[in-house]
């Protein structure tokens, strides 16, 4: 397999994994699962913070699915997951309700994938694309 083909597979794989991880958490946020309620209560953001972040994550997923808007979905994913990682450090701790750190690891995975996608799409970002060769 030639390099451009591998890059294409990595690019689409990163998009798909990020969409799956963020997408599956939407169910728990919108349905009001006990873990989601606990997390947002600890941060003093229940219920409106939970709903607001779920809406932002929904847009993030949609943007990641639209080829011309991958940069925007990656930017949103980067910022949302940066907030999630920082929330774990400041408010929640790594392990939340005996999850073994799963939510923290998933946030790190999406943060890393979003960073890769932002780098890969840097030449398509409006106002910044002129600065990249």
GIMO-V197046 format. One record per helix or strand of 3 or more residues. SS is the DSSP state (H for helix, E for strand). FROM is the first residue (numbers start at 1). TO is the last residue. Records with the same first field share a line. If there is no record, write none. Layout:
SS = FROM-TO / FROM-TO
This chain:
H = 3-31 / 34-42 / 48-65 / 67-92 / 102-120 / 122-124 / 129-131
